[in-house]
Amino acid sequence: MNGKTIAGISAWLLGLAVVLGAWNAHGMESLVEKGLMQTKYIKTFHTGVYYQFIISTILFVIGIVNKDIQKTLKISALFLFVGMLIFSVSLYLLAFNEMLGAGLKKLGMVAPIGGLLMTAGFLVLGIHFFKNKNA
């Protein structure tokens, strides 16, 4: 995985976050009005979008600043990416639990795994900067 790939994927994730955020702000209210979703899940969905924005922005910066990605940055980017996917997607699905009738409430227990992976990604990123004098 090189910097260009990381920047490209994160740009798509940022675009998706814009669409999801707009729908969260303007489209989900109709689901509440129709009784298909509780108001509290709008905030749950928003939290997923928020973290998707933050992590995707960080990945974008990692990608555009570093054309030749060193091993520690690759590991950091992987932890951040997978953690964000697990965290945000589990919250997106949790928000639609009632509407889907799928019994997805247990996904609330999956989100912390994504949070731990994101934390690991930041720790590895910090290690990278402490170990590399040229970083």
C-alpha positions in Angstrom: 0.0 0.0 0.0 1.5 3.3 -1.0 0.6 6.9 -0.1 -1.4 7.4 -3.3 -3.6 4.4 -2.5 -4.2 5.6 1.0 -5.0 9.1 -0.2 -7.4 7.8 -2.8 -9.3 5.5 -0.5 -9.6 8.1 2.2 -10.8 10.7 -0.3 -13.7 8.3 -1.2 -14.4 7.7 2.5 -14.5 11.5 3.0 -17.0 11.9 0.1 -19.1 9.1 1.6 -19.0 10.8 5.0 -20.3 14.0 3.4 -23.2 12.1 1.9 -24.0 10.2 5.1 -23.7 13.3 7.2 -26.1 15.2 4.9 -28.5 12.4 5.1 -28.1 12.2 8.8 -28.8 15.9 9.1 -31.7 16.1 6.7 -33.1 12.7 5.8 -33.3 10.7 9.0 -35.9 12.9 10.6 -38.5 11.5 8.2 -37.8 8.0 9.5 -38.4 9.2 13.0 -41.7 10.9 11.9 -42.8 7.7 10.3 -42.0 5.8 13.5 -39.3 3.7 11.8 -36.5 5.0 14.0 -36.1 6.4 17.5 -34.6 9.9 17.7 -31.6 8.6 19.8 -30.3 6.6 16.8 -29.8 9.8 14.8 -27.1 10.7 17.3 -25.7 7.2 17.1 -25.5 7.5 13.3 -23.9 11.0 13.7 -21.2 9.6 15.9 -20.3 7.0 13.2 -20.1 9.8 10.6 -18.0 12.0 12.9 -15.4 9.3 13.4 -15.4 8.4 9.7 -14.6 12.1 9.0 -11.8 12.3 11.5 -10.0 9.1 10.7 -10.4 9.5 6.9 -8.9 13.0 7.1 -5.9 11.7 9.1 -5.5 8.9 6.5 -5.7 11.4 3.7 -2.9 13.5 5.3 -0.8 10.4 5.8 -1.3 9.5 2.2 -0.5 12.8 0.6 2.5 13.7 2.8 4.2 10.3 2.4 4.6 9.0 -1.1 6.8 6.1 0.1 5.0 4.8 3.2 7.3 3.3 5.8 6.3 0.2 7.7 5.1 1.9 10.9 2.9 4.3 8.9 1.4 1.3 7.0 0.6 -0.4 10.2 -0.9 2.8 11.7 -3.0 3.4 8.6 -4.2 -0.2 8.6 -5.2 0.0 12.3 -6.9 3.4 11.8 -8.8 2.2 8.6 -10.0 -1.2 10.0 -10.9 0.4 13.4 -12.9 3.2 11.7 -14.7 0.6 9.5 -15.6 -1.6 12.5 -16.6 1.4 14.7 -18.6 3.4 12.2 -20.3 0.6 10.3 -21.4 -1.0 13.6 -22.9 2.3 14.7 -24.6 2.7 11.3 -26.1 -0.7 11.5 -27.1 -0.2 15.2 -28.9 3.0 14.2 -31.0 1.0 11.7 -31.6 -2.0 14.1 -35.3 -1.2 14.7 -36.1 -0.6 11.1 -34.3 -3.7 9.9 -35.7 -5.8 12.7 -32.5 -7.7 12.6 -31.6 -7.9 16.3 -28.4 -6.0 15.8 -28.2 -4.5 19.3 -25.2 -6.7 20.0 -23.3 -4.5 17.5 -22.9 -2.0 20.3 -20.4 -4.4 21.8 -18.4 -4.5 18.5 -17.8 -0.7 18.4 -15.3 -0.7 21.2 -13.1 -3.1 19.2 -13.0 -0.5 16.4 -12.1 2.1 19.0 -9.3 0.0 20.3 -7.9 -0.5 16.8 -8.1 3.3 16.2 -6.3 3.9 19.5 -3.6 1.4 18.4 -3.3 3.2 15.1 -2.6 6.5 16.9 -0.1 4.8 19.2 1.8 3.4 16.3 1.7 6.8 14.6 3.2 8.3 17.7 5.9 5.7 17.8 6.7 6.4 14.1 7.3 10.1 14.8 9.4 9.4 17.9 11.6 6.9 16.2 12.1 8.7 12.8 14.0 11.9 13.1 13.1 12.8 9.5 9.4 12.3 10.0 
